[in-house]
Amino acid sequence: MSFSSFVEQPLRTAWTVGGEVRETLFWACTSGAARAVVLMIPGSPGVADFYIDFCSAVHAQFAEHMDIVCVSHLGHTRFHDNHGTVHHAGQTHSLADQLANLLVVFDEIDAEYRRLDPPPQMLLCAHSVGCYFAQRLVELRPDRIDRVFGLFPAIDRIADTPRGRQLAPLFRPALRWVASGTVDVLRWLLPTGAICALAATADSLDRHSARLVVEKFLHGPCVHSVLAMAADELRVIGDLDENLYRTHGHKFVLYYGADDGWVPDACRRRMLDINTQVRVVSCERGISHAFVSVHSADMADIVVAMLAEQLAGTGCQPTHSGD
């Protein structure tokens, strides 16, 4: 039994990797001998804390032999490092910047676990635009990644989706500065509690998620960074990468929602048309694209079942089966 059995998880740290400080959460297996490692790649706004309930529920089912690592996007969250220094966006990071550093994150994790005998399976779990990063990692490290579990994958012509068309004006440079400046003015004028109450009026946020938004993300530099990367997403994420999925489609399990403004059903149909190897799962539970705010437990049940199938025969199996 490892020390992780006695402390509350996830463990929280500021990890300096590739010259950048990453806000990092870590769920460690209780045996000290991982047979599977999951790198959780968030969707926008890229705040690791939003995934605590989801990752904790998944980890609880595989606690003896699974480690989970979740990293926030660079510059998208305000956090303290291990010396108490506050970090937030010092610059904006493009999709390419984020990917380059995430590749170093993966390589460092992979190098550490590759020393084990036998080495554990290396798995990616990605949400929304995180699935774009996951597919690029597979392209760059195809021999090191065993499986990708992509949840609500925003990887196909997102500028042409209903939500992409609706929000595109907000991502323009002038409006990015207006939005981030307005956030800073509100933080100066209003107490945190009042801002949390305002955030909680959003349909997609419960009270806990609203507080996370205010404490971790709702700061001018972070808002500007998120909106700048969102503009980059609309520009860069175009046609589905047919070559990638024809070559490596067997590595992907993709979960598509119903009535998803970022990933309409046409995206699921295009994936099936070009990739006969992929496993596509269609949501039958009414789980929303932003599942981390209200549907973490339901999504965890589904992913636990997927992981159980993937890890059959490894000795890393759930305490009880997911649905």
N, C-alpha and C positions, 0 to 999 in steps of 0.2 A: 504494500500500500504506500502511495506517495503522500507527500505533505499536502498536495492539493485536496486530499480528502477532508482536511480539517479547516480549510479556509473557504470563504464565500467566493463563488465565481460569478462572472469572469474576473480574472486578474486584469488590472488596468496599468498601462505603461505608455510612455512616450518613446518610441523606437526610432533611433536615428539610422536611416537606411538610404543609401545612395545620395548622401548629402542633404537629405530632407528629414524633418522630424514628423513622424507618423503617429497619430493617435491610434493606439492598438489595444484591442481586447483579446484575452486568451482564456479559453476553457481547456484545462489540462486533464488528461485521463487519470484515473485513480490508481492504475496499476504501474504507471511510469513506463509502460511499454506500448506505445501507440501502434495499432494495426491499420489505422486510417487517419488521415489528416485532411481537414476541410478548411480551405481558404474561402471565407465569406466576402464577396465583393458587393458593396452596397449599390443601390440605385441613387438617383438624385433625391435629396441634396447631399448624400454621401456621408451621413453622420452615423458612425458605428453604433452609438447608443440606441438608435431606433431598432436594432436587431437583437437586443439583449433578450427579450422575451422569447423570440423565435429560436435563437441559437441555444438558449438555456434549455428550452423544451426538447430540442433535438439532442443536445448533449446528454441530458438526463437519461435518455434511452440507450446511449452507447458509452456511458461514463467510464467504464472500465478500460476501454481500449481506443477511444477516439479523442483527438485533440482538435480544437476549432480555433482559428485565428480570424479576426475581423479587423480591418483597417479602414479608417475614415479616408475620404478623398482629401488630397492635399489642399489646404487653404479653405476648406469648407466648414470648419468647425473651430470654436474657441475652446482651448483646453490647457491644462497645466502639465508641464513636464515633471520629471522625477525630482527636480530641484525647486519646484514651485513657480517657475517662470511661466507666464501666460503666453501661449502661442495662438495666433490667428493669421488670417491671410496677410502675407507681406507682398504677395504678387498674385496675379491670376495665372492659372495653369490650364493649358490647352488639353484636349484629349490626348495628344501625342505626349505631352509632359507627364500626364497622369499614367499613361501606359508605360512609358519608359521607367518610371519609378516603381510601378507595380510589378514589372518584370524583375527588377532587382529584389523586391519583396519576395516574390515567388522563388527566385533562384536561391536566396539565402535560407528560406524555409526548407526548400528541397534538399539543399546541400547538407543541412543539419540532420534531416531525417534519413537521408540516404545512407548514413553511417550505420543505421540499425540493421540487424540481421535477424529476420528478413526485413527489408525496408517496407514501410507501410504504403498503402495505396494513397496516391495524391489526388484529391478531389477538389473541384471548384463548385461552389454554390453562389450563383449570381442573380441579382435582381435588376430588372429593367435595363438601364444603360450599363449596369455592371456586366450584363451579358455581352455587350460589345467588347469590353475589356477581356472577358473570358474567352471569346472566340479568337481574339488576337493572341492571347497567351497560348492557346492550343496551336495556332499557326506557327508560333515561334518555338514552342517546346512540346511538339507532338508526342515525343517518346517519354515524357515525364508526367503527363497528365492522364490519369486513368478514366475519369468521367467528369462531365460538366452537368450540373443540374441548373437549368436556366429558368427562372421564374418571371413570367410576364416579359419576355425578351424584346426589348426595344432595339431592334437590329435591322429594321427594314423601312427605309424611306420615311423616317419619323417626321420630317418637315411636311409631308403630305397627309399625316394623320389628323383626325379632328382636333386633338389636343395640341399638336404641333402648330397647326394653322391658327388656333385660338390664342396661343401664348407667344407666338413669334414676335409680335410688336414689343412685348416686355423685354425681350432679349437684345434689342437694339442698343448701341452704345449710350446714347443720350438718356434713354429711359432706365438703363442699368444704373447710371449715376444718380438719377432722380430717386429711384427706389432705395438704393443703399444710403443716400443722404437722408431720406425720409426716416429710415429705420434709426439712424443715429440721432436725429432730432427727437423721435419718440422716446428713445431710451433716456435722453436728457430730460425730457419733460415729465414722463410718467414713471411711477414706481414699477418695479418688476412685476408685482402682483397684478397690477392693472393691465399690463401688457399680456400677461399669461391669460387673464380673463378674456381679453379681446381675441387672442389666438384660439382659445377654446370654443369660440363661436363658429369656427370652421367645421363644416360637416364631417370632414375626413379626420379630425383630430379629437381624441379623448383628452381628459384633463392632464394625464401624465405625458402624453405626446406633445400637448401644447406647451407644457413647461420645458420639455426637452428642446423644442423649437426655439423658445425664447432664450434659454440659457446657453445652448450650444451653437445655434445657427444664426439667430436673429441679431446680427451685428453687421454694421455697414460693410466692412471689408469682406466678410464671409458671404453676404448676400451678393455683392458685386462679383465675387469669384464664381459662385454658383450660376448666376445669370450669364456670365461670360462663357463658362464651359457649356451651358445649355445652347448658346448661340453656335458654338463650335459643333455641338452634337447635330443640330439641324443641318449644318453645312456639310459635315463629314459623313454621317451615317446615311448613305443613299441606298442603292439597290442591294438586295440580299447577296451576300458573298457566296455565289453558287459553287465556285471552285473549292472553297474551304469545306462546305457541307457535303459536296460529292466525295471529297477525299477523306474527311474525318467525321462525317455525320454519325458514325456508330458510337462516337464518344459522347454524344449529346442526348440528354433527356430534357425536353422543353415543355413547360407548363404554360398554356395559354388561357387567359380569362375570357369571360363572356362580356360583351358590351364594354370593351376596353378602349378608351379613347386614344391611348398611346399605341396599342397593338390590336388594331381591328382584325376581324376574322379573315380578311383578305391576306394578312400576313401569315396566318397559320396555313391557309390553302397554298400560298406560294411555297412555303417551306416543304409541304408534302409533295408538291409537284416536282421540286428539284432534288429532293433528298429522300430516297427510299430507305435509307439506313437509320434515320433519326427516329427516336421514340417521341411522339407528340402526345401530350395529355391535355384534354380539354376540361376546363373547370366545370364541375357540376354542383358546386356548393355556394355559388354567388360570392366568391372571394374577390375583393377589390384589388385593383392594381397596387394601391398603396396598402398592402396587406398588413404591414408592420403596426399600423395604428389600431386596428380592431380585429384582425384575423390571424394573429401570430400563431395561436394554438392550432387552428384549423390547418394552416399552411405547414406547421411543424408535423402534424400527423401524416400529411401527404408525403413530405420529404423523408420522414422516418421510414415509411413503407418503401420508397424508392431506394434509400440507402440499404435497407435490409436485403433487398434483392441484389444490389450491387456487391454487397460484402458477404454474401452467402459463402460459407466455406473458409472464411478468414478467421473465425472465432470472434469477430466483432459483430454481435447481433443485438437487437434491441431487447430491452427488458420485457416489453410486450409489443406486439405487432401494431403498426399504424394502420389506418384505414386505406 
